[in-house]
């Protein structure tokens, strides 16, 4: 079956219609992979759609020595390899490239930041960017406090005379509650909270935003979005890849810090929060924080009842042989770092009391997929006593976040014929086929919102700290502890022990 998209979703680009004021975007760590794969293409796509004023400039800042022309060549290579929009009009590229600049500097060198301030003053005067500056920290997390301090020392954090100065902080926001609080406090010493944009690219994905539309824009869904009708919810982030070139970083963090504490908790908050009074930064984030505060604390004396961690061994993924995690480059030979996490959470509030939420994520699983599956309770009575029908599959709503963004609603229908024979059928909605256009990349939406000063899809300081309060006991329990580390073959759906989280309650993981 097909479904008309108008009542289920916003047009993927309908919100990308506002134009921000001219500004200079300074990317710290501009020689790195994030700039090449995501930031450069996203900024070009915004320029291509005429969503950036023509005066907008980009300044790369990194320790790697590079000329302006080399920086432009790197950005162009990233666009050619990773952009959803091809360069079909060289004049658009030429206009964008003419406003790309680069300077070499160390993050701990105050003199380099003084030179940066002089360059920004020069560009403000010649390009008409009005003193508006956006600083994007595309660096390793240990440099965040240093860069913020040096921006303040160079007078680049002040907002006056209608000019804005905003700082974008990439995850991870700390490695535990103490470090997250320390980072927040350090940022406060230089920037006001309204100047800080903590970015989680999952919140920029169309389907995550569409969750709000599904719930609060459609009268048929919100009335049943509660414990009376929902049996349980599963949220999955499945990855085919291993740690790739991030072995050293990943081995210090693991799946709990890399995916669960941020991406999964943010998606959970959007799925389960109460309706905001308005779709604005304060009200939406207030409701997310209230939801996170309602999550029942973990009992570390019975960890096996609600949490499981695993690590992949050698196996086959996508027809190729994959090494064991401990054989990956940069990983300790006896590492106990988890590459798979499964959790059972409960939310102690009026809407969700008694409804379990199951979260799982893992590397080297059979396929790449991120989805939310809402399993509804079975029909209370089947009036088919005179037929062979004894039970039917409960309804399920699946929201696909990646790679094929869309939604699927499963319900029961009668098979054509003279007797009662029931079978589940799907009603599907897909962005690509419904709108005949590609969805904007998450970074496009989020960068545009930064320039517009719209923090709705960014994470507030209390969200960060509350998420760490929930996960900290588990981080401490699993630290340097081999006990309970379940192994699974690369290419499988994770440790068999993860099934027990659901099986003891008569449930199973959904097959993706």
VENURFEN-V669402 format. One record per helix or strand. SS is the DSSP state (2 for helix, 1 for strand). FROM is the first residue (numbers start at 0). LEN is the number of residues. If there is no record, write none. Layout:
BEGIN
ss	from	len
SS	FROM	LEN
SS	FROM	LEN
END
This chain:
BEGIN
ss	from	len
1	1	1
2	4	3
1	23	5
2	32	16
1	56	6
2	67	15
2	89	8
1	99	5
2	109	18
1	132	5
2	140	13
1	164	6
2	176	12
2	192	3
1	195	4
2	200	4
2	205	11
2	218	4
1	229	9
2	246	5
2	253	19
2	280	14
1	294	1
2	299	6
1	306	7
1	314	3
1	319	3
2	324	3
1	339	8
1	355	7
1	368	8
1	395	7
1	405	9
1	421	9
2	430	5
2	441	11
1	458	1
2	460	18
1	484	5
2	495	8
END
